[in-house]
Amino acid sequence: MSMTLTAAQWFELFTHFASLSLLAVGGAITTAPDMQRFLVVEKGWLDAEQFSNSIALAQAAPGPNILFVPLLGWTIGLNAAGGLGAGWYGLGLAMLGVFLSMLGIMLPSSILTFTASRWGHRNRELRAVRAFKQGMAPLVIALLVATGWILAANHKADTHHLALWAVTAVSTLLVWKTKIHLLWLLGAGAIAGWMGWI
């Protein structure tokens, strides 16, 4: 994919990520559906496969969930340069994409978190503070479900594959109702996929 981004479009990338930063309750991954809408559908700076691959690669790598954001910025920069064949110019634009996307997604939420956590700690006994903390849980769960749905749709997942949906439902219930560590379930899912059962 090849395109040219103006300075105004680079700034738009930064401001969009900055606005999503304030909505990233539960982590940046919860804003992935809106990132997909903006970057793939509205702007066309990435295609659906590049978007999904960035998230899949970042989730497979060790480290924080937010690793997919610099990968999105990197890919946008490479697309703007015309690919890796652009040499140092392509590398420079890829690094610009990494810098703007990470600065956008990190700066506003970091400032808000620092300020709000200091205030919340001082006022932790207030009824409104406790109610806010309890009320955020359903919102985070809904955003994570929306992210999963977008990723499944981008990979043209077979929504009629009963075994896959059964494993998903059982895993969800086990995580919710038991103290089984998530890594055991991920390992079991990997083995089941490797064996061809799902």
Backbone torsions as a table, in degrees:
resi	resn	phi	psi	omega
1	MET	NA	131.4	-179.2
2	SER	-129.3	138.2	-179.4
3	MET	-160.3	171.8	176.5
4	THR	-123.3	131.3	178.1
5	LEU	-109.8	132.1	176.4
6	THR	-83.1	169.6	177.3
7	ALA	-59.6	-37.7	178.9
8	ALA	-64.1	-36.4	179.2
9	GLN	-71.8	-36.8	174.3
10	TRP	-62.1	-41.7	178.2
11	PHE	-65.4	-37.3	177.4
12	GLU	-63.6	-38.3	175.6
13	LEU	-60.0	-48.7	179.3
14	PHE	-59.7	-48.8	-176.2
15	THR	-67.4	-33.6	178.0
16	HIS	-67.0	-43.9	177.4
17	PHE	-65.6	-35.2	178.0
18	ALA	-64.9	-39.3	178.4
19	SER	-69.1	-37.3	177.6
20	LEU	-68.8	-27.4	179.1
21	SER	-56.6	-36.9	-178.2
22	LEU	-78.6	-11.6	178.0
23	LEU	-102.3	-1.8	-172.3
24	ALA	-80.4	53.5	176.2
25	VAL	-73.7	121.1	-176.3
26	GLY	95.8	3.9	178.5
27	GLY	111.2	161.4	-177.2
28	ALA	-63.2	-26.4	-178.4
29	ILE	-61.6	-25.5	179.8
30	THR	-70.6	-15.7	178.1
31	THR	-95.6	3.4	-178.6
32	ALA	-56.6	-38.6	178.3
33	PRO	-60.3	-40.1	178.9
34	ASP	-73.7	-34.0	174.5
35	MET	-60.7	-42.9	178.9
36	GLN	-63.0	-42.5	178.4
37	ARG	-61.3	-45.7	-176.2
38	PHE	-71.9	-51.5	-172.8
39	LEU	-77.2	-36.4	-175.1
40	VAL	-96.0	-54.4	-172.6
41	VAL	-78.1	-51.5	-173.6
42	GLU	-78.5	-50.5	-174.1
43	LYS	-93.9	-28.9	-178.7
44	GLY	70.5	23.4	179.4
45	TRP	-76.5	-21.5	175.6
46	LEU	-133.3	155.4	168.8
47	ASP	-97.0	169.6	-174.8
48	ALA	-59.5	-36.7	-179.3
49	GLU	-68.4	-42.4	177.6
50	GLN	-61.7	-40.8	179.3
51	PHE	-62.7	-50.6	-178.7
52	SER	-64.8	-39.3	179.4
53	ASN	-64.9	-36.5	178.2
54	SER	-62.4	-43.3	179.8
55	ILE	-68.9	-44.0	-178.7
56	ALA	-62.7	-43.3	-179.8
57	LEU	-64.7	-43.0	-179.6
58	ALA	-66.8	-36.0	179.9
59	GLN	-73.2	-29.6	179.5
60	ALA	-76.5	-27.2	-178.3
61	ALA	-80.0	147.3	174.8
62	PRO	-68.9	146.6	179.5
63	GLY	129.5	-172.5	-175.9
64	PRO	-72.7	155.6	178.9
65	ASN	-58.2	-27.1	-173.1
66	ILE	-72.0	-3.8	-179.0
67	LEU	-58.8	-22.2	-179.8
68	PHE	-69.2	-25.4	-178.5
69	VAL	-65.6	-50.4	176.7
70	PRO	-64.4	-29.3	176.0
71	LEU	-65.8	-38.4	175.1
72	LEU	-62.5	-47.0	178.7
73	GLY	-61.0	-41.3	178.4
74	TRP	-59.4	-46.7	-177.9
75	THR	-67.0	-39.3	176.7
76	ILE	-61.0	-44.6	178.7
77	GLY	-61.9	-43.1	177.7
78	LEU	-64.2	-40.4	177.1
79	ASN	-62.4	-38.8	-179.9
80	ALA	-67.7	-28.2	-179.8
81	ALA	-89.1	-12.2	-178.1
82	GLY	94.7	12.8	176.2
83	GLY	107.3	-177.5	-178.0
84	LEU	-66.8	-20.8	179.2
85	GLY	-66.4	-10.3	-179.0
86	ALA	-78.3	-3.5	175.9
87	GLY	68.7	-137.1	-177.1
88	TRP	-62.9	-32.1	177.8
89	TYR	-62.7	-45.1	178.6
90	GLY	-64.3	-41.3	177.9
91	LEU	-63.6	-41.0	178.9
92	GLY	-62.4	-44.8	179.1
93	LEU	-68.7	-35.4	177.0
94	ALA	-63.4	-42.5	178.7
95	MET	-68.1	-34.3	175.0
96	LEU	-62.6	-42.3	177.0
97	GLY	-61.8	-41.5	177.5
98	VAL	-62.0	-49.1	-177.1
99	PHE	-61.4	-48.6	-176.6
100	LEU	-67.7	-40.4	-179.0
101	SER	-68.7	-42.1	-179.9
102	MET	-69.8	-41.5	178.0
103	LEU	-62.7	-42.7	179.5
104	GLY	-63.0	-44.1	-175.5
105	ILE	-79.1	-23.6	-175.4
106	MET	-96.0	-41.2	-169.6
107	LEU	-62.7	-56.1	-177.8
108	PRO	-61.1	-43.9	-178.2
109	SER	-68.8	-33.0	178.5
110	SER	-66.8	-43.0	178.3
111	ILE	-64.7	-45.1	179.7
112	LEU	-63.6	-43.8	-179.4
113	THR	-62.5	-45.2	179.7
114	PHE	-60.0	-47.9	-178.2
115	THR	-66.8	-47.9	-176.8
116	ALA	-68.2	-36.8	-179.0
117	SER	-68.6	-36.4	176.2
118	ARG	-65.2	-43.6	178.7
119	TRP	-65.8	-45.0	-178.9
120	GLY	-63.5	-36.7	178.4
121	HIS	-66.5	-39.6	178.6
122	ARG	-68.3	-28.6	-174.9
123	ASN	-117.7	30.6	-173.7
124	ARG	-63.9	-19.2	-179.0
125	GLU	-88.1	-7.3	178.9
126	LEU	-67.5	141.1	-179.2
127	ARG	-61.6	-39.0	-179.6
128	ALA	-64.0	-37.3	179.2
129	VAL	-67.2	-44.5	178.3
130	ARG	-64.6	-40.8	179.4
131	ALA	-65.1	-38.8	178.6
132	PHE	-61.6	-45.2	-179.5
133	LYS	-61.6	-42.1	-179.9
134	GLN	-71.2	-33.2	-178.4
135	GLY	-74.5	-18.7	-178.5
136	MET	-76.6	-23.8	-176.1
137	ALA	-58.1	-48.8	179.5
138	PRO	-63.8	-33.5	178.9
139	LEU	-64.5	-45.4	179.9
140	VAL	-62.9	-42.8	179.2
141	ILE	-62.0	-44.0	179.6
142	ALA	-63.4	-39.8	178.5
143	LEU	-66.4	-38.0	177.2
144	LEU	-67.4	-38.0	176.8
145	VAL	-64.0	-42.0	178.1
146	ALA	-62.3	-39.1	177.8
147	THR	-63.1	-46.8	177.9
148	GLY	-59.4	-40.4	-179.7
149	TRP	-64.6	-44.1	178.9
150	ILE	-61.8	-44.2	-179.4
151	LEU	-65.5	-39.2	178.0
152	ALA	-65.5	-40.6	-179.4
153	ALA	-67.1	-37.5	-180.0
154	ASN	-66.4	-29.1	179.3
155	HIS	-95.1	12.2	178.5
156	LYS	52.3	45.3	-178.1
157	ALA	-61.3	142.0	178.6
158	ASP	-75.4	101.5	-177.0
159	THR	-73.3	-3.9	179.3
160	HIS	-102.4	6.1	-179.2
161	HIS	-81.2	96.5	-173.0
162	LEU	-62.0	-39.5	-178.1
163	ALA	-63.2	-41.5	179.7
164	LEU	-62.6	-44.9	179.2
165	TRP	-68.4	-34.4	178.2
166	ALA	-66.2	-43.7	178.0
167	VAL	-62.1	-41.3	178.6
168	THR	-61.7	-46.1	-178.9
169	ALA	-66.0	-43.8	179.7
170	VAL	-64.3	-43.6	179.1
171	SER	-61.7	-42.1	178.8
172	THR	-60.7	-47.2	179.7
173	LEU	-64.5	-39.8	180.0
174	LEU	-65.1	-41.3	178.4
175	VAL	-66.0	-39.7	-176.3
176	TRP	-71.5	-44.8	-169.6
177	LYS	-100.9	-11.1	-178.6
178	THR	-125.2	-179.6	178.4
179	LYS	-106.4	20.2	177.8
180	ILE	-66.4	131.7	-179.0
181	HIS	-69.8	141.0	-176.9
182	LEU	-59.5	-32.2	-178.9
183	LEU	-63.7	-32.8	176.2
184	TRP	-64.0	-40.9	179.6
185	LEU	-69.5	-38.2	176.4
186	LEU	-63.0	-42.0	177.7
187	GLY	-63.2	-43.3	178.0
188	ALA	-63.1	-40.0	177.9
189	GLY	-65.1	-39.2	178.2
190	ALA	-63.8	-42.3	179.0
191	ILE	-65.3	-42.9	179.3
192	ALA	-63.0	-39.1	177.0
193	GLY	-68.3	-40.6	179.3
194	TRP	-63.7	-36.5	-180.0
195	MET	-77.4	-10.9	179.1
196	GLY	85.8	13.9	-178.6
197	TRP	-77.4	-28.5	177.3
198	ILE	-133.3	NA	NA
